[in-house]
Amino acid sequence: MTKVLFQIDPLDCTGCAKKIENQVNELNGIESVKVFPQLGKIRTTFDNKKVTIQQIEAAILQAGYPVHSKATA
């Protein structure tokens, strides 16, 4: 499993965090996704044979939140 931490702008609501989690969880190969709203961080664990970092980033953007940076954990 691959772990990546995405940095976005801090969020003010738990509903926004849930929206991101739901969007990312729709991707095949996602093991887990956890959003830390006040920190603006999204921690993901996934199978890189089934889903790419770019696909996850696109799902976050589709939820309405651009990714500022990412780092493997």
PDB file of N, CA, C and O in Angstrom:
ATOM      1  N   MET A   1       0.835  -1.186   0.000  1.00  0.00           N
ATOM      2  CA  MET A   1       0.000   0.000   0.000  1.00  0.00           C
ATOM      3  C   MET A   1       0.882   1.252   0.000  1.00  0.00           C
ATOM      4  O   MET A   1       1.957   1.283   0.598  1.00  0.00           O
ATOM      5  N   THR A   2       0.398   2.260  -0.678  1.00  0.00           N
ATOM      6  CA  THR A   2       1.091   3.542  -0.753  1.00  0.00           C
ATOM      7  C   THR A   2       0.340   4.552   0.105  1.00  0.00           C
ATOM      8  O   THR A   2      -0.890   4.562   0.138  1.00  0.00           O
ATOM      9  N   LYS A   3       1.095   5.400   0.798  1.00  0.00           N
ATOM     10  CA  LYS A   3       0.490   6.450   1.622  1.00  0.00           C
ATOM     11  C   LYS A   3       0.946   7.800   1.094  1.00  0.00           C
ATOM     12  O   LYS A   3       2.138   8.024   0.880  1.00  0.00           O
ATOM     13  N   VAL A   4      -0.021   8.709   0.885  1.00  0.00           N
ATOM     14  CA  VAL A   4       0.290  10.061   0.416  1.00  0.00           C
ATOM     15  C   VAL A   4      -0.506  11.055   1.247  1.00  0.00           C
ATOM     16  O   VAL A   4      -1.674  10.831   1.568  1.00  0.00           O
ATOM     17  N   LEU A   5       0.150  12.157   1.587  1.00  0.00           N
ATOM     18  CA  LEU A   5      -0.479  13.249   2.322  1.00  0.00           C
ATOM     19  C   LEU A   5      -0.635  14.429   1.376  1.00  0.00           C
ATOM     20  O   LEU A   5       0.347  14.925   0.822  1.00  0.00           O
ATOM     21  N   PHE A   6      -1.873  14.877   1.193  1.00  0.00           N
ATOM     22  CA  PHE A   6      -2.183  16.012   0.319  1.00  0.00           C
ATOM     23  C   PHE A   6      -2.427  17.251   1.170  1.00  0.00           C
ATOM     24  O   PHE A   6      -3.037  17.163   2.235  1.00  0.00           O
ATOM     25  N   GLN A   7      -1.957  18.401   0.708  1.00  0.00           N
ATOM     26  CA  GLN A   7      -2.172  19.675   1.406  1.00  0.00           C
ATOM     27  C   GLN A   7      -3.164  20.516   0.611  1.00  0.00           C
ATOM     28  O   GLN A   7      -2.965  20.771  -0.577  1.00  0.00           O
ATOM     29  N   ILE A   8      -4.242  20.944   1.282  1.00  0.00           N
ATOM     30  CA  ILE A   8      -5.230  21.845   0.693  1.00  0.00           C
ATOM     31  C   ILE A   8      -5.401  23.022   1.651  1.00  0.00           C
ATOM     32  O   ILE A   8      -4.748  23.072   2.693  1.00  0.00           O
ATOM     33  N   ASP A   9      -6.272  23.967   1.306  1.00  0.00           N
ATOM     34  CA  ASP A   9      -6.580  25.048   2.239  1.00  0.00           C
ATOM     35  C   ASP A   9      -7.334  24.472   3.435  1.00  0.00           C
ATOM     36  O   ASP A   9      -8.084  23.509   3.276  1.00  0.00           O
ATOM     37  N   PRO A  10      -7.152  25.040   4.629  1.00  0.00           N
ATOM     38  CA  PRO A  10      -7.922  24.585   5.792  1.00  0.00           C
ATOM     39  C   PRO A  10      -9.426  24.692   5.525  1.00  0.00           C
ATOM     40  O   PRO A  10      -9.883  25.585   4.812  1.00  0.00           O
ATOM     41  N   LEU A  11     -10.179  23.764   6.109  1.00  0.00           N
ATOM     42  CA  LEU A  11     -11.629  23.713   5.932  1.00  0.00           C
ATOM     43  C   LEU A  11     -12.318  24.187   7.206  1.00  0.00           C
ATOM     44  O   LEU A  11     -11.816  23.986   8.312  1.00  0.00           O
ATOM     45  N   ASP A  12     -13.467  24.813   7.033  1.00  0.00           N
ATOM     46  CA  ASP A  12     -14.223  25.320   8.176  1.00  0.00           C
ATOM     47  C   ASP A  12     -15.357  24.401   8.613  1.00  0.00           C
ATOM     48  O   ASP A  12     -15.951  24.609   9.670  1.00  0.00           O
ATOM     49  N   CYS A  13     -15.660  23.391   7.812  1.00  0.00           N
ATOM     50  CA  CYS A  13     -16.816  22.558   8.154  1.00  0.00           C
ATOM     51  C   CYS A  13     -16.511  21.076   7.966  1.00  0.00           C
ATOM     52  O   CYS A  13     -15.733  20.685   7.095  1.00  0.00           O
ATOM     53  N   THR A  14     -17.147  20.264   8.810  1.00  0.00           N
ATOM     54  CA  THR A  14     -16.956  18.822   8.697  1.00  0.00           C
ATOM     55  C   THR A  14     -17.665  18.283   7.456  1.00  0.00           C
ATOM     56  O   THR A  14     -17.260  17.256   6.910  1.00  0.00           O
ATOM     57  N   GLY A  15     -18.711  18.961   7.009  1.00  0.00           N
ATOM     58  CA  GLY A  15     -19.401  18.550   5.784  1.00  0.00           C
ATOM     59  C   GLY A  15     -18.489  18.633   4.573  1.00  0.00           C
ATOM     60  O   GLY A  15     -18.562  17.796   3.673  1.00  0.00           O
ATOM     61  N   CYS A  16     -17.632  19.643   4.553  1.00  0.00           N
ATOM     62  CA  CYS A  16     -16.664  19.793   3.455  1.00  0.00           C
ATOM     63  C   CYS A  16     -15.684  18.626   3.472  1.00  0.00           C
ATOM     64  O   CYS A  16     -15.350  18.071   2.425  1.00  0.00           O
ATOM     65  N   ALA A  17     -15.228  18.262   4.658  1.00  0.00           N
ATOM     66  CA  ALA A  17     -14.298  17.140   4.792  1.00  0.00           C
ATOM     67  C   ALA A  17     -14.961  15.847   4.338  1.00  0.00           C
ATOM     68  O   ALA A  17     -14.338  15.032   3.658  1.00  0.00           O
ATOM     69  N   LYS A  18     -16.217  15.660   4.710  1.00  0.00           N
ATOM     70  CA  LYS A  18     -16.949  14.447   4.327  1.00  0.00           C
ATOM     71  C   LYS A  18     -17.121  14.381   2.810  1.00  0.00           C
ATOM     72  O   LYS A  18     -17.051  13.303   2.221  1.00  0.00           O
ATOM     73  N   LYS A  19     -17.344  15.523   2.187  1.00  0.00           N
ATOM     74  CA  LYS A  19     -17.485  15.579   0.728  1.00  0.00           C
ATOM     75  C   LYS A  19     -16.206  15.075   0.051  1.00  0.00           C
ATOM     76  O   LYS A  19     -16.270  14.305  -0.908  1.00  0.00           O
ATOM     77  N   ILE A  20     -15.055  15.508   0.549  1.00  0.00           N
ATOM     78  CA  ILE A  20     -13.773  15.057  -0.007  1.00  0.00           C
ATOM     79  C   ILE A  20     -13.599  13.560   0.224  1.00  0.00           C
ATOM     80  O   ILE A  20     -13.231  12.827  -0.695  1.00  0.00           O
ATOM     81  N   GLU A  21     -13.862  13.104   1.450  1.00  0.00           N
ATOM     82  CA  GLU A  21     -13.720  11.679   1.762  1.00  0.00           C
ATOM     83  C   GLU A  21     -14.586  10.828   0.843  1.00  0.00           C
ATOM     84  O   GLU A  21     -14.124   9.817   0.314  1.00  0.00           O
ATOM     85  N   ASN A  22     -15.838  11.229   0.651  1.00  0.00           N
ATOM     86  CA  ASN A  22     -16.746  10.471  -0.212  1.00  0.00           C
ATOM     87  C   ASN A  22     -16.246  10.432  -1.649  1.00  0.00           C
ATOM     88  O   ASN A  22     -16.301   9.389  -2.301  1.00  0.00           O
ATOM     89  N   GLN A  23     -15.759  11.567  -2.145  1.00  0.00           N
ATOM     90  CA  GLN A  23     -15.283  11.651  -3.527  1.00  0.00           C
ATOM     91  C   GLN A  23     -14.078  10.732  -3.735  1.00  0.00           C
ATOM     92  O   GLN A  23     -14.018  10.003  -4.725  1.00  0.00           O
ATOM     93  N   VAL A  24     -13.132  10.764  -2.817  1.00  0.00           N
ATOM     94  CA  VAL A  24     -11.924   9.939  -2.945  1.00  0.00           C
ATOM     95  C   VAL A  24     -12.259   8.459  -2.757  1.00  0.00           C
ATOM     96  O   VAL A  24     -11.707   7.607  -3.453  1.00  0.00           O
ATOM     97  N   ASN A  25     -13.152   8.151  -1.829  1.00  0.00           N
ATOM     98  CA  ASN A  25     -13.520   6.755  -1.569  1.00  0.00           C
ATOM     99  C   ASN A  25     -14.209   6.090  -2.753  1.00  0.00           C
ATOM    100  O   ASN A  25     -14.269   4.862  -2.815  1.00  0.00           O
ATOM    101  N   GLU A  26     -14.728   6.870  -3.687  1.00  0.00           N
ATOM    102  CA  GLU A  26     -15.356   6.294  -4.875  1.00  0.00           C
ATOM    103  C   GLU A  26     -14.337   5.657  -5.816  1.00  0.00           C
ATOM    104  O   GLU A  26     -14.702   4.852  -6.673  1.00  0.00           O
ATOM    105  N   LEU A  27     -13.069   6.012  -5.661  1.00  0.00           N
ATOM    106  CA  LEU A  27     -12.031   5.470  -6.536  1.00  0.00           C
ATOM    107  C   LEU A  27     -11.696   4.034  -6.153  1.00  0.00           C
ATOM    108  O   LEU A  27     -11.594   3.703  -4.971  1.00  0.00           O
ATOM    109  N   ASN A  28     -11.528   3.191  -7.156  1.00  0.00           N
ATOM    110  CA  ASN A  28     -11.131   1.807  -6.932  1.00  0.00           C
ATOM    111  C   ASN A  28      -9.677   1.777  -6.466  1.00  0.00           C
ATOM    112  O   ASN A  28      -8.813   2.396  -7.087  1.00  0.00           O
ATOM    113  N   GLY A  29      -9.406   1.066  -5.387  1.00  0.00           N
ATOM    114  CA  GLY A  29      -8.038   0.940  -4.897  1.00  0.00           C
ATOM    115  C   GLY A  29      -7.744   1.759  -3.657  1.00  0.00           C
ATOM    116  O   GLY A  29      -6.650   1.665  -3.101  1.00  0.00           O
ATOM    117  N   ILE A  30      -8.711   2.569  -3.207  1.00  0.00           N
ATOM    118  CA  ILE A  30      -8.514   3.366  -1.995  1.00  0.00           C
ATOM    119  C   ILE A  30      -8.705   2.464  -0.779  1.00  0.00           C
ATOM    120  O   ILE A  30      -9.750   1.833  -0.624  1.00  0.00           O
ATOM    121  N   GLU A  31      -7.708   2.409   0.067  1.00  0.00           N
ATOM    122  CA  GLU A  31      -7.786   1.647   1.312  1.00  0.00           C
ATOM    123  C   GLU A  31      -8.386   2.516   2.423  1.00  0.00           C
ATOM    124  O   GLU A  31      -9.269   2.072   3.156  1.00  0.00           O
ATOM    125  N   SER A  32      -7.899   3.757   2.540  1.00  0.00           N
ATOM    126  CA  SER A  32      -8.445   4.674   3.546  1.00  0.00           C
ATOM    127  C   SER A  32      -8.172   6.112   3.137  1.00  0.00           C
ATOM    128  O   SER A  32      -7.223   6.406   2.410  1.00  0.00           O
ATOM    129  N   VAL A  33      -9.023   6.992   3.622  1.00  0.00           N
ATOM    130  CA  VAL A  33      -8.836   8.436   3.420  1.00  0.00           C
ATOM    131  C   VAL A  33      -9.304   9.132   4.691  1.00  0.00           C
ATOM    132  O   VAL A  33     -10.389   8.854   5.202  1.00  0.00           O
ATOM    133  N   LYS A  34      -8.476  10.034   5.192  1.00  0.00           N
ATOM    134  CA  LYS A  34      -8.801  10.789   6.402  1.00  0.00           C
ATOM    135  C   LYS A  34      -8.495  12.250   6.140  1.00  0.00           C
ATOM    136  O   LYS A  34      -7.380  12.602   5.756  1.00  0.00           O
ATOM    137  N   VAL A  35      -9.495  13.102   6.350  1.00  0.00           N
ATOM    138  CA  VAL A  35      -9.327  14.541   6.157  1.00  0.00           C
ATOM    139  C   VAL A  35      -9.170  15.199   7.529  1.00  0.00           C
ATOM    140  O   VAL A  35      -9.944  14.933   8.449  1.00  0.00           O
ATOM    141  N   PHE A  36      -8.163  16.055   7.651  1.00  0.00           N
ATOM    142  CA  PHE A  36      -7.935  16.847   8.854  1.00  0.00           C
ATOM    143  C   PHE A  36      -8.299  18.290   8.505  1.00  0.00           C
ATOM    144  O   PHE A  36      -7.448  19.048   8.040  1.00  0.00           O
ATOM    145  N   PRO A  37      -9.572  18.675   8.729  1.00  0.00           N
ATOM    146  CA  PRO A  37     -10.099  19.946   8.215  1.00  0.00           C
ATOM    147  C   PRO A  37      -9.308  21.183   8.627  1.00  0.00           C
ATOM    148  O   PRO A  37      -8.970  22.005   7.776  1.00  0.00           O
ATOM    149  N   GLN A  38      -9.010  21.329   9.903  1.00  0.00           N
ATOM    150  CA  GLN A  38      -8.356  22.555  10.369  1.00  0.00           C
ATOM    151  C   GLN A  38      -6.913  22.659   9.889  1.00  0.00           C
ATOM    152  O   GLN A  38      -6.375  23.761   9.778  1.00  0.00           O
ATOM    153  N   LEU A  39      -6.288  21.525   9.605  1.00  0.00           N
ATOM    154  CA  LEU A  39      -4.910  21.518   9.105  1.00  0.00           C
ATOM    155  C   LEU A  39      -4.851  21.606   7.587  1.00  0.00           C
ATOM    156  O   LEU A  39      -3.812  21.938   7.017  1.00  0.00           O
ATOM    157  N   GLY A  40      -5.978  21.305   6.931  1.00  0.00           N
ATOM    158  CA  GLY A  40      -5.991  21.291   5.472  1.00  0.00           C
ATOM    159  C   GLY A  40      -5.173  20.143   4.914  1.00  0.00           C
ATOM    160  O   GLY A  40      -4.496  20.292   3.897  1.00  0.00           O
ATOM    161  N   LYS A  41      -5.234  18.992   5.582  1.00  0.00           N
ATOM    162  CA  LYS A  41      -4.468  17.823   5.143  1.00  0.00           C
ATOM    163  C   LYS A  41      -5.402  16.651   4.879  1.00  0.00           C
ATOM    164  O   LYS A  41      -6.423  16.481   5.545  1.00  0.00           O
ATOM    165  N   ILE A  42      -5.027  15.852   3.892  1.00  0.00           N
ATOM    166  CA  ILE A  42      -5.779  14.650   3.546  1.00  0.00           C
ATOM    167  C   ILE A  42      -4.783  13.503   3.492  1.00  0.00           C
ATOM    168  O   ILE A  42      -3.854  13.520   2.684  1.00  0.00           O
ATOM    169  N   ARG A  43      -4.973  12.508   4.349  1.00  0.00           N
ATOM    170  CA  ARG A  43      -4.096  11.337   4.372  1.00  0.00           C
ATOM    171  C   ARG A  43      -4.788  10.185   3.639  1.00  0.00           C
ATOM    172  O   ARG A  43      -5.920   9.826   3.961  1.00  0.00           O
ATOM    173  N   THR A  44      -4.104   9.617   2.662  1.00  0.00           N
ATOM    174  CA  THR A  44      -4.681   8.517   1.894  1.00  0.00           C
ATOM    175  C   THR A  44      -3.759   7.305   1.936  1.00  0.00           C
ATOM    176  O   THR A  44      -2.536   7.434   1.983  1.00  0.00           O
ATOM    177  N   THR A  45      -4.365   6.142   1.919  1.00  0.00           N
ATOM    178  CA  THR A  45      -3.656   4.878   1.762  1.00  0.00           C
ATOM    179  C   THR A  45      -4.344   4.158   0.614  1.00  0.00           C
ATOM    180  O   THR A  45      -5.567   4.022   0.603  1.00  0.00           O
ATOM    181  N   PHE A  46      -3.548   3.692  -0.361  1.00  0.00           N
ATOM    182  CA  PHE A  46      -4.157   3.123  -1.557  1.00  0.00           C
ATOM    183  C   PHE A  46      -3.225   2.132  -2.242  1.00  0.00           C
ATOM    184  O   PHE A  46      -2.026   2.084  -1.971  1.00  0.00           O
ATOM    185  N   ASP A  47      -3.813   1.343  -3.137  1.00  0.00           N
ATOM    186  CA  ASP A  47      -3.079   0.385  -3.959  1.00  0.00           C
ATOM    187  C   ASP A  47      -2.681   1.094  -5.247  1.00  0.00           C
ATOM    188  O   ASP A  47      -3.533   1.392  -6.084  1.00  0.00           O
ATOM    189  N   ASN A  48      -1.386   1.363  -5.407  1.00  0.00           N
ATOM    190  CA  ASN A  48      -0.939   2.123  -6.581  1.00  0.00           C
ATOM    191  C   ASN A  48      -0.986   1.323  -7.878  1.00  0.00           C
ATOM    192  O   ASN A  48      -0.638   1.845  -8.937  1.00  0.00           O
ATOM    193  N   LYS A  49      -1.407   0.074  -7.811  1.00  0.00           N
ATOM    194  CA  LYS A  49      -1.637  -0.707  -9.032  1.00  0.00           C
ATOM    195  C   LYS A  49      -3.059  -0.488  -9.556  1.00  0.00           C
ATOM    196  O   LYS A  49      -3.361  -0.802 -10.707  1.00  0.00           O
ATOM    197  N   LYS A  50      -3.928   0.057  -8.695  1.00  0.00           N
ATOM    198  CA  LYS A  50      -5.331   0.273  -9.063  1.00  0.00           C
ATOM    199  C   LYS A  50      -5.696   1.741  -9.235  1.00  0.00           C
ATOM    200  O   LYS A  50      -6.614   2.067  -9.987  1.00  0.00           O
ATOM    201  N   VAL A  51      -4.987   2.627  -8.547  1.00  0.00           N
ATOM    202  CA  VAL A  51      -5.303   4.057  -8.603  1.00  0.00           C
ATOM    203  C   VAL A  51      -4.001   4.848  -8.491  1.00  0.00           C
ATOM    204  O   VAL A  51      -3.074   4.440  -7.790  1.00  0.00           O
ATOM    205  N   THR A  52      -3.942   5.981  -9.187  1.00  0.00           N
ATOM    206  CA  THR A  52      -2.730   6.803  -9.174  1.00  0.00           C
ATOM    207  C   THR A  52      -2.912   8.028  -8.276  1.00  0.00           C
ATOM    208  O   THR A  52      -4.029   8.409  -7.926  1.00  0.00           O
ATOM    209  N   ILE A  53      -1.788   8.622  -7.920  1.00  0.00           N
ATOM    210  CA  ILE A  53      -1.821   9.863  -7.145  1.00  0.00           C
ATOM    211  C   ILE A  53      -2.579  10.931  -7.923  1.00  0.00           C
ATOM    212  O   ILE A  53      -3.328  11.713  -7.338  1.00  0.00           O
ATOM    213  N   GLN A  54      -2.389  10.965  -9.231  1.00  0.00           N
ATOM    214  CA  GLN A  54      -3.058  11.961 -10.070  1.00  0.00           C
ATOM    215  C   GLN A  54      -4.576  11.777 -10.049  1.00  0.00           C
ATOM    216  O   GLN A  54      -5.318  12.759 -10.053  1.00  0.00           O
ATOM    217  N   GLN A  55      -5.037  10.529 -10.026  1.00  0.00           N
ATOM    218  CA  GLN A  55      -6.477  10.279  -9.967  1.00  0.00           C
ATOM    219  C   GLN A  55      -7.057  10.743  -8.628  1.00  0.00           C
ATOM    220  O   GLN A  55      -8.159  11.288  -8.577  1.00  0.00           O
ATOM    221  N   ILE A  56      -6.315  10.525  -7.561  1.00  0.00           N
ATOM    222  CA  ILE A  56      -6.770  10.973  -6.240  1.00  0.00           C
ATOM    223  C   ILE A  56      -6.810  12.496  -6.198  1.00  0.00           C
ATOM    224  O   ILE A  56      -7.769  13.087  -5.702  1.00  0.00           O
ATOM    225  N   GLU A  57      -5.761  13.126  -6.721  1.00  0.00           N
ATOM    226  CA  GLU A  57      -5.719  14.588  -6.761  1.00  0.00           C
ATOM    227  C   GLU A  57      -6.886  15.138  -7.578  1.00  0.00           C
ATOM    228  O   GLU A  57      -7.483  16.147  -7.203  1.00  0.00           O
ATOM    229  N   ALA A  58      -7.214  14.485  -8.686  1.00  0.00           N
ATOM    230  CA  ALA A  58      -8.339  14.918  -9.518  1.00  0.00           C
ATOM    231  C   ALA A  58      -9.657  14.784  -8.761  1.00  0.00           C
ATOM    232  O   ALA A  58     -10.536  15.634  -8.903  1.00  0.00           O
ATOM    233  N   ALA A  59      -9.808  13.733  -7.961  1.00  0.00           N
ATOM    234  CA  ALA A  59     -11.030  13.547  -7.175  1.00  0.00           C
ATOM    235  C   ALA A  59     -11.164  14.643  -6.116  1.00  0.00           C
ATOM    236  O   ALA A  59     -12.265  15.130  -5.859  1.00  0.00           O
ATOM    237  N   ILE A  60     -10.047  15.027  -5.505  1.00  0.00           N
ATOM    238  CA  ILE A  60     -10.066  16.108  -4.514  1.00  0.00           C
ATOM    239  C   ILE A  60     -10.469  17.414  -5.194  1.00  0.00           C
ATOM    240  O   ILE A  60     -11.276  18.177  -4.664  1.00  0.00           O
ATOM    241  N   LEU A  61      -9.905  17.660  -6.362  1.00  0.00           N
ATOM    242  CA  LEU A  61     -10.245  18.866  -7.124  1.00  0.00           C
ATOM    243  C   LEU A  61     -11.713  18.846  -7.542  1.00  0.00           C
ATOM    244  O   LEU A  61     -12.384  19.878  -7.506  1.00  0.00           O
ATOM    245  N   GLN A  62     -12.213  17.679  -7.939  1.00  0.00           N
ATOM    246  CA  GLN A  62     -13.615  17.545  -8.341  1.00  0.00           C
ATOM    247  C   GLN A  62     -14.546  17.867  -7.165  1.00  0.00           C
ATOM    248  O   GLN A  62     -15.662  18.348  -7.364  1.00  0.00           O
ATOM    249  N   ALA A  63     -14.084  17.599  -5.949  1.00  0.00           N
ATOM    250  CA  ALA A  63     -14.870  17.941  -4.760  1.00  0.00           C
ATOM    251  C   ALA A  63     -14.827  19.441  -4.486  1.00  0.00           C
ATOM    252  O   ALA A  63     -15.565  19.945  -3.640  1.00  0.00           O
ATOM    253  N   GLY A  64     -13.952  20.155  -5.210  1.00  0.00           N
ATOM    254  CA  GLY A  64     -13.908  21.608  -5.096  1.00  0.00           C
ATOM    255  C   GLY A  64     -12.705  22.171  -4.357  1.00  0.00           C
ATOM    256  O   GLY A  64     -12.701  23.340  -3.970  1.00  0.00           O
ATOM    257  N   TYR A  65     -11.681  21.339  -4.160  1.00  0.00           N
ATOM    258  CA  TYR A  65     -10.532  21.776  -3.367  1.00  0.00           C
ATOM    259  C   TYR A  65      -9.219  21.490  -4.094  1.00  0.00           C
ATOM    260  O   TYR A  65      -8.821  20.331  -4.210  1.00  0.00           O
ATOM    261  N   PRO A  66      -8.544  22.527  -4.583  1.00  0.00           N
ATOM    262  CA  PRO A  66      -7.268  22.311  -5.264  1.00  0.00           C
ATOM    263  C   PRO A  66      -6.179  21.859  -4.281  1.00  0.00           C
ATOM    264  O   PRO A  66      -6.118  22.316  -3.140  1.00  0.00           O
ATOM    265  N   VAL A  67      -5.332  20.956  -4.755  1.00  0.00           N
ATOM    266  CA  VAL A  67      -4.215  20.448  -3.959  1.00  0.00           C
ATOM    267  C   VAL A  67      -3.029  21.387  -4.135  1.00  0.00           C
ATOM    268  O   VAL A  67      -2.649  21.712  -5.260  1.00  0.00           O
ATOM    269  N   HIS A  68      -2.443  21.825  -3.017  1.00  0.00           N
ATOM    270  CA  HIS A  68      -1.289  22.726  -3.068  1.00  0.00           C
ATOM    271  C   HIS A  68       0.027  21.957  -3.110  1.00  0.00           C
ATOM    272  O   HIS A  68       0.986  22.390  -3.748  1.00  0.00           O
ATOM    273  N   SER A  69       0.067  20.815  -2.427  1.00  0.00           N
ATOM    274  CA  SER A  69       1.271  19.989  -2.437  1.00  0.00           C
ATOM    275  C   SER A  69       0.904  18.586  -1.989  1.00  0.00           C
ATOM    276  O   SER A  69      -0.182  18.348  -1.462  1.00  0.00           O
ATOM    277  N   LYS A  70       1.828  17.665  -2.208  1.00  0.00           N
ATOM    278  CA  LYS A  70       1.618  16.283  -1.784  1.00  0.00           C
ATOM    279  C   LYS A  70       2.964  15.677  -1.428  1.00  0.00           C
ATOM    280  O   LYS A  70       4.000  16.082  -1.954  1.00  0.00           O
ATOM    281  N   ALA A  71       2.936  14.702  -0.530  1.00  0.00           N
ATOM    282  CA  ALA A  71       4.161  14.036  -0.101  1.00  0.00           C
ATOM    283  C   ALA A  71       3.841  12.594   0.253  1.00  0.00           C
ATOM    284  O   ALA A  71       2.800  12.306   0.844  1.00  0.00           O
ATOM    285  N   THR A  72       4.735  11.695  -0.108  1.00  0.00           N
ATOM    286  CA  THR A  72       4.549  10.304   0.281  1.00  0.00           C
ATOM    287  C   THR A  72       4.902  10.159   1.754  1.00  0.00           C
ATOM    288  O   THR A  72       5.814  10.809   2.264  1.00  0.00           O
ATOM    289  N   ALA A  73       4.160   9.297   2.415  1.00  0.00           N
ATOM    290  CA  ALA A  73       4.369   9.122   3.861  1.00  0.00           C
ATOM    291  C   ALA A  73       5.088   7.819   4.138  1.00  0.00           C
ATOM    292  O   ALA A  73       5.354   7.494   5.295  1.00  0.00           O
TER     293      ALA A  73
END
